[in-house]
Structures are given as structure tokens and as C-alpha cells.
Amino acid sequence: MLGPLATYAEPHCYDLCAEHSERLTAPRGWEVVRLAIDPGPARPSGDDLEALANAVREAARPQERAAGGTDTPTPTGRDGHPMEVARRGHLRILRSPDS
């Protein structure tokens, strides 16, 4: 059985693009059942693109600090935990405890 990409695994079915589904052949005595598909190209809806843009914006936003609200890194003593030196977006630079 051939058809559009499935949302879940279906035994004995192949999820192929249009080009490859046209070239698929079956062994002698077998029959290929081709499911009708929408011939129009599938394009992301405005909602999909907006959701993606919102997710990227949310990931780029600085995280709220815990109680105290200070933006300065807390230096560590000799307990071995690294000190945060700088932050840009979701990336951080950590100073080695040895330096």
C-alpha cells in the first residue's frame, strides 16, 4: 500500500515521495494499492510559522533570575564549581575553577 506520509507506523505500508512512489514495482502476483493524495504542494500554514517564530523568540529571551534578581555572577570559593563570567542569549562562558 502506498500513500502520503503516515502519522504513525502502519505495517505493510511504504511512505514514499511522489517520485519514488511512481517507480515502485511489486513482485509477480502482488498488487500495489496507491492511495489518492492531494496533488497540491504541502506548505506550512501561517500558524506553523508563527509558532516556530515564537519558540525562537522565547528561547532567545534571557531567563528570569531566581529570588534576589542580581545579574552579577556569584563567584565561587574553593568548592570547585565554575563561575559564570558572561552570558549571551542562552550561552554562558564559565571560568575554570583553576583560574
OpenMM code with the backbone's topology and positions (N, CA, C; nanometers):
from openmm import Vec3, app, unit

residues = "MET LEU GLY PRO LEU ALA THR TYR ALA GLU PRO HIS CYS TYR ASP LEU CYS ALA GLU HIS SER GLU ARG LEU THR ALA PRO ARG GLY TRP GLU VAL VAL ARG LEU ALA ILE ASP PRO GLY PRO ALA ARG PRO SER GLY ASP ASP LEU GLU ALA LEU ALA ASN ALA VAL ARG GLU ALA ALA ARG PRO GLN GLU ARG ALA ALA GLY GLY THR ASP THR PRO THR PRO THR GLY ARG ASP GLY HIS PRO MET GLU VAL ALA ARG ARG GLY HIS LEU ARG ILE LEU ARG SER PRO ASP SER".split()
positions = [
    Vec3(0.0841, -0.1156, 0.0000),
    Vec3(0.0000, 0.0000, 0.0000),
    Vec3(0.0898, 0.1234, 0.0000),
    Vec3(0.0610, 0.2169, -0.0874),
    Vec3(0.1363, 0.3420, -0.0977),
    Vec3(0.0452, 0.4580, -0.0640),
    Vec3(0.0985, 0.5576, 0.0042),
    Vec3(0.0187, 0.6756, 0.0355),
    Vec3(0.1050, 0.7857, 0.0929),
    Vec3(0.0411, 0.8936, 0.1352),
    Vec3(0.1163, 1.0048, 0.1935),
    Vec3(0.1818, 0.9624, 0.3244),
    Vec3(0.2746, 1.0439, 0.3721),
    Vec3(0.3458, 1.0099, 0.4948),
    Vec3(0.2478, 0.9883, 0.6095),
    Vec3(0.2660, 0.8798, 0.6794),
    Vec3(0.1753, 0.8435, 0.7879),
    Vec3(0.2147, 0.9137, 0.9173),
    Vec3(0.1173, 0.9351, 1.0032),
    Vec3(0.1455, 0.9951, 1.1337),
    Vec3(0.1866, 0.8897, 1.2348),
    Vec3(0.1631, 0.7633, 1.2049),
    Vec3(0.2055, 0.6540, 1.2909),
    Vec3(0.2435, 0.5358, 1.2023),
    Vec3(0.3188, 0.4426, 1.2601),
    Vec3(0.3668, 0.3273, 1.1829),
    Vec3(0.2507, 0.2376, 1.1431),
    Vec3(0.2457, 0.2043, 1.0167),
    Vec3(0.1409, 0.1169, 0.9637),
    Vec3(0.2111, -0.0006, 0.8964),
    Vec3(0.1899, -0.1236, 0.9447),
    Vec3(0.2592, -0.2375, 0.8851),
    Vec3(0.2206, -0.2578, 0.7386),
    Vec3(0.3150, -0.3006, 0.6609),
    Vec3(0.2961, -0.3324, 0.5189),
    Vec3(0.2649, -0.2094, 0.4339),
    Vec3(0.3032, -0.0924, 0.4802),
    Vec3(0.2831, 0.0309, 0.4026),
    Vec3(0.4180, 0.0989, 0.3841),
    Vec3(0.4313, 0.1706, 0.2742),
    Vec3(0.5531, 0.2450, 0.2454),
    Vec3(0.5193, 0.3931, 0.2373),
    Vec3(0.5972, 0.4762, 0.3054),
    Vec3(0.5830, 0.6212, 0.2967),
    Vec3(0.6898, 0.6706, 0.1996),
    Vec3(0.6501, 0.7029, 0.0786),
    Vec3(0.7440, 0.7461, -0.0240),
    Vec3(0.7011, 0.8799, -0.0813),
    Vec3(0.7993, 0.9563, -0.1313),
    Vec3(0.7660, 1.0802, -0.2005),
    Vec3(0.7017, 1.0441, -0.3350),
    Vec3(0.6443, 1.1443, -0.4013),
    Vec3(0.5716, 1.1203, -0.5265),
    Vec3(0.6609, 1.0549, -0.6317),
    Vec3(0.7841, 1.1039, -0.6449),
    Vec3(0.8750, 1.0500, -0.7476),
    Vec3(0.9046, 0.9021, -0.7236),
    Vec3(0.9383, 0.8664, -0.6007),
    Vec3(0.9730, 0.7281, -0.5720),
    Vec3(0.8501, 0.6367, -0.5715),
    Vec3(0.7355, 0.6893, -0.5341),
    Vec3(0.6161, 0.6042, -0.5340),
    Vec3(0.5744, 0.5664, -0.6756),
    Vec3(0.6038, 0.6519, -0.7728),
    Vec3(0.5711, 0.6198, -0.9121),
    Vec3(0.6611, 0.5090, -0.9659),
    Vec3(0.7834, 0.4982, -0.9135),
    Vec3(0.8783, 0.3991, -0.9639),
    Vec3(0.8721, 0.2655, -0.8909),
    Vec3(0.7939, 0.2582, -0.7832),
    Vec3(0.7860, 0.1344, -0.7064),
    Vec3(0.7144, 0.0262, -0.7869),
    Vec3(0.7724, -0.0913, -0.7899),
    Vec3(0.7086, -0.2051, -0.8574),
    Vec3(0.6917, -0.3179, -0.7563),
    Vec3(0.5980, -0.4052, -0.7837),
    Vec3(0.5716, -0.5183, -0.6941),
    Vec3(0.6130, -0.6476, -0.7621),
    Vec3(0.6455, -0.7493, -0.6847),
    Vec3(0.6782, -0.8794, -0.7431),
    Vec3(0.5573, -0.9389, -0.8160),
    Vec3(0.5840, -1.0362, -0.9036),
    Vec3(0.4753, -1.1023, -0.9767),
    Vec3(0.3729, -1.1599, -0.8808),
    Vec3(0.2462, -1.1364, -0.9135),
    Vec3(0.1396, -1.1886, -0.8297),
    Vec3(0.0978, -1.0935, -0.7181),
    Vec3(0.1723, -0.9888, -0.6988),
    Vec3(0.1378, -0.8909, -0.5959),
    Vec3(0.0684, -0.7729, -0.6612),
    Vec3(-0.0002, -0.6967, -0.5816),
    Vec3(-0.0700, -0.5787, -0.6319),
    Vec3(-0.0306, -0.4579, -0.5465),
    Vec3(-0.0036, -0.3469, -0.6122),
    Vec3(0.0278, -0.2227, -0.5407),
    Vec3(-0.0999, -0.1406, -0.5331),
    Vec3(-0.1395, -0.1068, -0.4136),
    Vec3(-0.2572, -0.0223, -0.3925),
    Vec3(-0.2057, 0.1181, -0.3652),
    Vec3(-0.2406, 0.2117, -0.4535),
    Vec3(-0.1955, 0.3503, -0.4382),
    Vec3(-0.3099, 0.4344, -0.3828),
    Vec3(-0.2842, 0.4989, -0.2702),
    Vec3(-0.3846, 0.5853, -0.2089),
    Vec3(-0.3842, 0.7204, -0.2779),
    Vec3(-0.5015, 0.7778, -0.2942),
    Vec3(-0.5117, 0.9106, -0.3562),
    Vec3(-0.4550, 1.0147, -0.2601),
    Vec3(-0.3747, 1.1051, -0.3160),
    Vec3(-0.3176, 1.2121, -0.2343),
    Vec3(-0.3536, 1.3462, -0.2953),
    Vec3(-0.3452, 1.4501, -0.2150),
    Vec3(-0.3707, 1.5857, -0.2622),
    Vec3(-0.2530, 1.6276, -0.3500),
    Vec3(-0.2765, 1.6627, -0.4778),
    Vec3(-0.1658, 1.6945, -0.5673),
    Vec3(-0.0978, 1.8274, -0.5353),
    Vec3(-0.1604, 1.9142, -0.4583),
    Vec3(-0.1011, 2.0442, -0.4261),
    Vec3(0.0162, 2.0285, -0.3315),
    Vec3(0.1148, 2.1156, -0.3453),
    Vec3(0.2301, 2.1071, -0.2555),
    Vec3(0.1889, 2.1433, -0.1129),
    Vec3(0.2383, 2.0684, -0.0189),
    Vec3(0.2084, 2.0967, 0.1214),
    Vec3(0.2982, 2.2099, 0.1683),
    Vec3(0.2374, 2.3164, 0.2135),
    Vec3(0.3132, 2.4314, 0.2626),
    Vec3(0.2778, 2.4542, 0.4086),
    Vec3(0.3739, 2.5006, 0.4850),
    Vec3(0.3430, 2.5282, 0.6250),
    Vec3(0.2390, 2.6393, 0.6350),
    Vec3(0.1469, 2.6242, 0.7254),
    Vec3(0.0452, 2.7276, 0.7434),
    Vec3(0.1054, 2.8443, 0.8196),
    Vec3(0.0352, 2.9550, 0.8189),
    Vec3(0.0811, 3.0719, 0.8931),
    Vec3(0.0945, 3.0417, 1.0413),
    Vec3(0.0062, 2.9549, 1.0923),
    Vec3(0.0128, 2.9190, 1.2335),
    Vec3(0.1415, 2.8439, 1.2655),
    Vec3(0.1842, 2.7545, 1.1758),
    Vec3(0.3076, 2.6794, 1.1977),
    Vec3(0.4275, 2.7727, 1.2020),
    Vec3(0.4337, 2.8651, 1.1067),
    Vec3(0.5465, 2.9579, 1.1017),
    Vec3(0.5459, 3.0517, 1.2217),
    Vec3(0.4277, 3.0954, 1.2617),
    Vec3(0.4181, 3.1844, 1.3775),
    Vec3(0.4597, 3.1115, 1.5052),
    Vec3(0.4200, 2.9867, 1.5191),
    Vec3(0.4587, 2.9082, 1.6362),
    Vec3(0.6098, 2.8887, 1.6407),
    Vec3(0.6715, 2.8648, 1.5259),
    Vec3(0.8163, 2.8495, 1.5198),
    Vec3(0.8860, 2.9793, 1.5580),
    Vec3(0.8381, 3.0918, 1.5040),
    Vec3(0.8973, 3.2219, 1.5362),
    Vec3(0.8840, 3.2518, 1.6850),
    Vec3(0.7696, 3.2216, 1.7439),
    Vec3(0.7505, 3.2449, 1.8873),
    Vec3(0.8435, 3.1583, 1.9711),
    Vec3(0.8648, 3.0348, 1.9302),
    Vec3(0.9551, 2.9458, 2.0033),
    Vec3(1.0983, 2.9970, 1.9979),
    Vec3(1.1399, 3.0489, 1.8827),
    Vec3(1.2756, 3.1033, 1.8699),
    Vec3(1.2897, 3.2270, 1.9575),
    Vec3(1.1887, 3.3149, 1.9555),
    Vec3(1.1934, 3.4349, 2.0404),
    Vec3(1.2004, 3.3974, 2.1883),
    Vec3(1.1214, 3.2999, 2.2278),
    Vec3(1.1194, 3.2576, 2.3680),
    Vec3(1.2550, 3.2014, 2.4102),
    Vec3(1.3182, 3.1241, 2.3236),
    Vec3(1.4491, 3.0666, 2.3555),
    Vec3(1.5565, 3.1737, 2.3636),
    Vec3(1.5412, 3.2825, 2.2885),
    Vec3(1.6417, 3.3886, 2.2882),
    Vec3(1.6265, 3.4833, 2.4068),
    Vec3(1.5094, 3.4842, 2.4712),
    Vec3(1.4855, 3.5723, 2.5859),
    Vec3(1.5697, 3.5300, 2.7043),
    Vec3(1.6295, 3.6272, 2.7766),
    Vec3(1.7059, 3.5891, 2.8963),
    Vec3(1.6125, 3.5312, 3.0021),
    Vec3(1.6596, 3.4317, 3.0711),
    Vec3(1.5790, 3.3671, 3.1743),
    Vec3(1.5698, 3.4573, 3.2961),
    Vec3(1.4551, 3.4527, 3.3632),
    Vec3(1.4370, 3.5294, 3.4864),
    Vec3(1.5288, 3.4704, 3.5925),
    Vec3(1.5934, 3.5584, 3.6669),
    Vec3(1.6806, 3.5130, 3.7745),
    Vec3(1.5970, 3.4672, 3.8933),
    Vec3(1.6526, 3.3817, 3.9724),
    Vec3(1.5846, 3.3361, 4.0934),
    Vec3(1.5755, 3.4528, 4.1911),
    Vec3(1.5118, 3.4323, 4.3035),
    Vec3(1.4939, 3.5384, 4.4033),
    Vec3(1.6268, 3.6062, 4.4301),
    Vec3(1.6258, 3.7360, 4.4381),
    Vec3(1.7488, 3.8133, 4.4537),
    Vec3(1.7644, 3.9049, 4.3359),
    Vec3(1.7386, 3.8575, 4.2172),
    Vec3(1.7353, 3.9371, 4.0954),
    Vec3(1.8654, 4.0033, 4.0567),
    Vec3(1.9790, 3.9550, 4.0985),
    Vec3(2.1049, 4.0166, 4.0593),
    Vec3(2.1526, 3.9558, 3.9301),
    Vec3(2.2132, 4.0400, 3.8477),
    Vec3(2.2675, 3.9917, 3.7211),
    Vec3(2.4167, 3.9643, 3.7307),
    Vec3(2.4773, 3.9913, 3.8440),
    Vec3(2.6201, 3.9671, 3.8566),
    Vec3(2.6421, 3.8224, 3.8952),
    Vec3(2.7420, 3.7600, 3.8362),
    Vec3(2.7679, 3.6209, 3.8704),
    Vec3(2.8176, 3.6087, 4.0133),
    Vec3(2.7836, 3.5015, 4.0761),
    Vec3(2.8289, 3.4769, 4.2113),
    Vec3(2.9603, 3.4016, 4.2044),
    Vec3(3.0691, 3.4637, 4.2532),
    Vec3(3.1970, 3.3926, 4.2481),
    Vec3(3.1933, 3.2716, 4.3403),
    Vec3(3.2688, 3.1738, 4.3046),
    Vec3(3.2720, 3.0531, 4.3864),
    Vec3(3.3984, 3.0534, 4.4690),
    Vec3(3.3913, 2.9846, 4.5778),
    Vec3(3.5099, 2.9693, 4.6609),
    Vec3(3.5929, 2.8550, 4.6066),
    Vec3(3.6454, 2.7783, 4.6963),
    Vec3(3.7274, 2.6655, 4.6546),
    Vec3(3.6454, 2.5368, 4.6499),
    Vec3(3.5145, 2.5527, 4.6314),
    Vec3(3.4289, 2.4339, 4.6283),
    Vec3(3.4303, 2.3640, 4.4934),
    Vec3(3.4980, 2.4232, 4.3935),
    Vec3(3.5132, 2.3556, 4.2657),
    Vec3(3.4071, 2.3867, 4.1631),
    Vec3(3.3040, 2.4638, 4.1969),
    Vec3(3.2013, 2.4979, 4.0989),
    Vec3(3.2483, 2.6153, 4.0149),
    Vec3(3.2299, 2.6103, 3.8832),
    Vec3(3.2769, 2.7188, 3.7967),
    Vec3(3.1959, 2.8461, 3.8178),
    Vec3(3.2584, 2.9592, 3.7848),
    Vec3(3.1932, 3.0885, 3.7981),
    Vec3(3.1476, 3.1347, 3.6607),
    Vec3(3.0250, 3.1879, 3.6535),
    Vec3(2.9732, 3.2398, 3.5276),
    Vec3(3.0384, 3.3748, 3.5021),
    Vec3(3.1057, 3.3893, 3.3876),
    Vec3(3.1771, 3.5115, 3.3542),
    Vec3(3.0923, 3.6008, 3.2656),
    Vec3(3.0272, 3.5452, 3.1661),
    Vec3(2.9477, 3.6245, 3.0726),
    Vec3(2.8308, 3.5410, 3.0230),
    Vec3(2.7301, 3.6115, 2.9734),
    Vec3(2.6118, 3.5432, 2.9208),
    Vec3(2.5660, 3.6177, 2.7964),
    Vec3(2.5295, 3.5410, 2.6936),
    Vec3(2.4739, 3.5988, 2.5719),
    Vec3(2.3633, 3.5067, 2.5243),
    Vec3(2.2393, 3.5544, 2.5367),
    Vec3(2.1268, 3.4697, 2.4995),
    Vec3(2.1216, 3.3496, 2.5912),
    Vec3(2.1242, 3.2324, 2.5360),
    Vec3(2.1198, 3.1105, 2.6160),
    Vec3(2.2580, 3.0494, 2.6362),
    Vec3(2.3638, 3.1171, 2.5878),
    Vec3(2.5003, 3.0663, 2.6009),
    Vec3(2.5684, 3.1317, 2.7206),
    Vec3(2.6550, 3.0584, 2.7874),
    Vec3(2.7279, 3.1119, 2.9019),
    Vec3(2.8753, 3.0809, 2.8878),
    Vec3(2.9577, 3.1690, 2.9414),
    Vec3(3.1015, 3.1441, 2.9495),
    Vec3(3.1316, 3.1162, 3.0955),
    Vec3(3.1942, 3.0042, 3.1229),
    Vec3(3.2271, 2.9661, 3.2595),
    Vec3(3.3771, 2.9705, 3.2785),
    Vec3(3.4181, 3.0280, 3.3896),
    Vec3(3.5605, 3.0322, 3.4230),
    Vec3(3.5955, 2.9023, 3.4937),
    Vec3(3.7084, 2.8482, 3.4589),
    Vec3(3.7557, 2.7256, 3.5207),
    Vec3(3.7874, 2.7527, 3.6675),
    Vec3(3.7609, 2.6580, 3.7573),
    Vec3(3.7918, 2.6802, 3.8987),
    Vec3(3.9415, 2.6958, 3.9235),
    Vec3(4.0253, 2.6499, 3.8297),
    Vec3(4.1704, 2.6599, 3.8464),
    Vec3(4.2232, 2.7990, 3.8164),
    Vec3(4.1468, 2.8799, 3.7405),
    Vec3(4.2000, 3.0107, 3.7008),
    Vec3(4.1450, 3.1226, 3.7847),
] * unit.nanometer
topology = app.Topology()
chain = topology.addChain("A")
for resn in residues:
    res = topology.addResidue(resn, chain)
    for name in ("N", "CA", "C"):
        topology.addAtom(name, app.Element.getBySymbol(name[0]), res)
